[in-house]
Amino acid sequence: MSHEPYYQRHLFFCCNLREGTDRPSCNGKGASAMRDYAKPRVKELELSGEGKVRVNQAGCLDRCNEGPCAVVYPKGVWYTYVDRTDIDEIVEEHLQHGRIVERLRI
């Protein structure tokens, strides 16, 4: 039995929507739209599938106060982002080439 991880990298987007409070939430800042953008972008670059990359949504990752957040495992690298350009940089630099995007790192 192999002990290799099923995915080389796993990108989780916090897609929590918090209503009725002053506390911020990632989905209130467009997280689902950015996840929906990242998934086909990863496929377009042929990065998706077993042994490669998976993009998922997550419930609250408890870092919503730092802006919309995402995390890449297995290294546990946390990112924030503003727009598709930032998502492209995370996908192309980190997921494709294994280079951490320091300017977006939390």
C-alpha positions in Angstrom: 0.0 0.0 0.0 1.4 3.4 -1.0 1.7 6.2 1.5 2.1 8.9 -1.1 -0.5 11.6 -0.7 -3.4 11.4 -3.1 -2.8 15.1 -4.1 0.5 16.8 -4.2 -1.1 20.1 -3.2 -4.5 20.9 -1.9 -5.8 24.5 -2.1 -8.7 25.3 0.3 -10.7 28.5 0.0 -12.5 29.7 3.1 -16.0 30.2 1.8 -17.6 31.0 5.2 -20.5 33.5 5.1 -21.1 35.2 8.4 -24.3 37.2 8.7 -25.8 39.3 11.4 -22.5 40.3 12.9 -19.7 42.9 12.4 -17.1 40.1 12.1 -15.9 39.8 8.5 -16.3 36.6 6.5 -14.4 35.4 3.4 -17.5 34.8 1.3 -18.6 38.3 1.9 -15.4 39.3 0.1 -15.9 37.1 -3.0 -14.3 33.9 -1.9 -16.7 31.5 -3.7 -16.2 33.5 -7.0 -12.4 33.2 -6.6 -12.7 29.4 -5.9 -15.0 29.1 -8.9 -12.3 30.9 -10.9 -9.4 28.8 -9.6 -10.9 25.4 -10.3 -11.1 25.7 -14.1 -7.8 27.6 -14.1 -6.1 24.6 -12.4 -7.7 22.2 -15.0 -6.7 24.5 -17.9 -3.1 24.3 -16.8 -3.4 20.5 -16.5 -2.6 20.6 -12.8 -5.7 18.8 -11.5 -6.2 15.1 -10.7 -4.7 12.3 -8.7 -1.1 13.0 -7.7 -1.5 16.7 -8.7 -3.7 19.5 -7.3 -7.2 19.8 -5.9 -9.1 23.0 -5.3 -11.8 22.9 -2.6 -13.9 25.1 -0.5 -13.8 25.0 3.2 -16.0 26.3 6.0 -14.6 28.9 8.3 -10.8 28.6 8.6 -10.9 31.2 11.4 -8.7 33.8 9.7 -11.4 35.9 8.0 -10.2 39.0 9.8 -7.1 38.9 7.6 -9.0 39.2 4.4 -10.4 36.4 2.3 -8.1 33.5 2.9 -6.9 30.3 1.3 -4.4 27.7 2.4 -2.2 25.3 0.4 -1.5 22.0 2.0 0.5 20.0 2.8 2.9 22.8 3.7 0.1 25.0 5.3 0.9 28.2 3.4 -1.8 30.8 4.1 -2.7 33.4 1.5 -5.0 36.4 1.1 -6.1 37.8 -2.2 -8.0 40.6 -3.9 -8.7 39.5 -7.4 -8.2 37.1 -10.2 -4.6 38.3 -10.8 -3.8 37.2 -7.3 -5.4 33.8 -7.8 -3.5 33.4 -11.1 -0.2 34.1 -9.2 -1.0 31.6 -6.5 -2.0 29.0 -9.1 0.9 29.5 -11.4 3.7 30.2 -8.9 2.7 27.9 -6.0 0.6 25.2 -7.4 2.4 24.9 -10.7 6.0 25.7 -9.8 6.1 25.2 -6.0 7.2 28.8 -5.3 5.5 30.6 -2.4 4.0 33.9 -3.3 5.4 36.0 -0.4 3.5 39.2 -1.3 0.1 37.4 -0.7 1.2 35.3 2.2 -0.5 35.8 5.6 
